[in-house]
Structures are given as structure tokens and as C-alpha cells.
């Protein structure tokens, strides 16, 4: 089968080049500094982060045995990733039997080429698009615009960004860059609508989208889960825009990474509960669709044609890693991002792609060129908060450490770095050496720049830990 052939091809390492927008170290530092200097971003990100931390504190209260649920979900995902070839073949067989079409894409260029080809074959010049990480990974909106195809964003924040002709980073947060009141004012000005409050603006936008989608022939959505034993797509949302954009158009194109697979319908409940509780503190998302094929004869609404674009885009490169492959268990709930102190400080733009925060620090070096993105694994304090809140029990901070190890193994450092580490080891290995005046001088001259411009390089402690411990506890 095509699924089996593609999977074996990628296992053999025959991957095409990836033209994902990359950020080199210098660009990363510039964008990070820009995020740090943006006080509006930082204050609002702080508020959003506090809100999500309260959500995460209450997430476990929905379950009698939350740790058991996480372990079972993690095992189901481990099984799916470990036997992905088998589940892809089973899924393909059931999905195509009910009239669905699968497009296998080795990389993002092939995926974009096939999607644009579909539009040209059907003679369609406009599409409704929902927000998803996979679509943003493909830079799909820009791709369609370059092919002279209008793309209407249906997610509230993305719709606002499109109306304002900007393209800020995509996050798992409802709104990060601007608040609802600001968005409401902008939309009212753009669409010539006078609303008294934000709720009226949201209602107006929904009616506007319903009217637009009723005249559009193609909708493009992401997918949260692929269910192998029923050949179904699962799409979760809280705004209603997916329901709107998939009900009216006659053609539905779903874009999805191959890692979204879960083994069976019986496993789905665990993932739906964990996703909803760690995203919005609810037991289930506001709207969950399970799609097993196009509209049948006895059905009233739904697309007449259903296409699923299954994308590899170097995911099998991640699967080759003994430990980092566990990051493919991620359900993209955004819990780790909401607690990450680095992301809160610099925002998502420096990561240069759809995957940001702790997850981006792990996957970006593999999905982009490792030599250009290896530095992202060093943008981490190793505070372990991401690991603590992850509903899939992914040891994210350990995977980041593995990436750093891989970076050193591939010798992505200069000779001067190696010499400095040797010098640092000699200074730190003995307390007698640290007590001398020279180490403080060397650290403040040679290492100050590496420490960053936001902090003052501290002096070495005058006393060792053992001496300070004995003094504080009155131990002689």
C-alpha cells in the first residue's frame, strides 16, 4: 500500500529538503530581545499564564485517578507511535472504504503542491480555513495567497489578524498578543459594525462567517486525533468555527501529521478528557466532531468530498531518536507553554515555526535543519514545570537535555567554546581555586556576554555549600 511504501521510504532516511522558515542564532536573539522589550506583550502574557496555571491546578480535580489516566493515555500513544506503520495502513483502508481520499506528503512542499493542485483542478479560488498547528507548519495561508487563492480565517483571533493584515505567532492560548477589547474595536472598525460590547462583536463575526462559509466551496481544517480502528478524524474546538466551516462547503480538506494516530475508539475518551481539562478546565471541548467520511446519501449536511493530507515532514526523523521520539506523544494542549518562563518572556516569534515553547525546543532542531535550530534547545531553564504539567507524562526537560547532548555530539560549537568549558571545569573543580581572586575576574570578562544583557553576572560565593549549610543549621 501507499502508506506502507511511504513509511518505509522515510525510515530509510530518503527525506526531501525542508524549507521551513528558520531562525539562526543571531536572528533568534534579536527576536527574543524584541519580545523582552515589548512590555505590553509581557504584561498580557503574564495574565494569560496566571489564568492557565489556575486551569492546570484544577485539571486533576475532574478525575478520581488522574495519574492512572495519564499513564494509560501515554501507553496508548506509545503503542500508536511504536506501531505507526500498522495503524496507518489500517486507517487508510477504513477511511478510503467510506469514500475519503488520502494524500500522502513526504514534506511540506509536497503537501502545499497537492493542496494547490486540488484547488486548480476544481477551479476554486476561495477557501475557509480554521487555525491549526499543522496548517501553520505548512504556512498554508501564505501558500494559497501566492497561488491567487483567497483564504478566509474563521478562528476569532486569526480572523482579526487577517483583517489587520498581520501574522503574529500562533499559540495554544485563546489570545496572547492583544486583548478581546482591542480586537473588538479593530473588527468593528474594519467591518463597519457598532457593537456595545465584546459579546456582540463575537456574535456579529459568527454571523459574518456563516454567511461567507455558505458561499465557499472548500474548507481547510486541522485534526486533533486520527482513530485507527474506525478510520475517523477527530476535531475539537471551543469557538464553533470548525462546525461552521465544515457544514457548508462541499469539499473538506483536513491537514494532519502522521503522529496524531491513536490505536482505537476506546482510547479516544482518555485523550478528549485530558485535552479539554488541560486547555479550558472542562471535561470535554465545546464541540467535538468525529468524521469517518464524506456526506452519505441519507445525511443532510457535510462535505461531498473529503481529503486528508497526511504529512511526514521529518516526523520520522524524530522517530529515529531513542528518547526524543516521545515528544510525538504530545496532544498540543498548550499546558507546557503556559508555564514556561522562557516563552512567557520572549514570546513565540523567535522559534520561527508553528511549534514553540518547550515542545518547539525539542522538535524544531529535527524538523528544521539541526545546525540552524540546535540553539533552541538551550532556551530553557530546566525548571521542569513543563514536565510536571504535561498530561501525557512526557519528560520534556530530559528531551531538551538529550537535544543538547546531540548538539555536542554533532560538534555544533566552536573551538573557543570547548576551551572555555575546559577552563571553567578547572576553576570550579576545587574550592581552593574558586576562593582565589582570578576566577571572578575571568568569569566577569570572558563569560559576561554569554550570561546575557538582562542580568548582572554574580560573584562566586565566598563560602562553599557545606560551610554555609553548617552555619545556617548551627552544625560544628
Secondary structure, 3 states (H helix, E strand, C coil): CHHHHHHHHHHCCCCCCCCCCCCCHHHHHHHHHHHHHCHHHHHHHHHHHHHHHHHHHHHHHHCCCHHHHHHHHHHHHHHHHHCHHHHHHHHHHHHHHCCCEEEEECCHHHHHHHHHHHHHHHCCCEEEECCCHHHHHCCHHHHHHHCCCEEEECCHHHHHHHHCCCCCCCCCCCCCCCCHHHHHHHHHHHHCCCCCCHHHHHHHHHHHHHHHHCCCCEEEECCCEEECCCCEEEEEECCCHHHHHHHCCCEEEEEEEHHHEECCHHHHHHHHHHHHHHHHCCCCCCEEEEECCCCCCCCCCCCCEEEEEEECCCHHHHHCCCCHHHHHHCCCCCHHHHHCHHHHHHCCHHHCCCCCHHHHHHHHHHHCCHHHHHHHHHCCCCCCHHHHHCCCCCCHHHHHHHHHHHHHHCCCCCHHHHHHHHHHHHHHCCHHHHCCHHHHHHHHHHCHHHHCCCCCCCCCCCCCHHHHHHHHCCCC
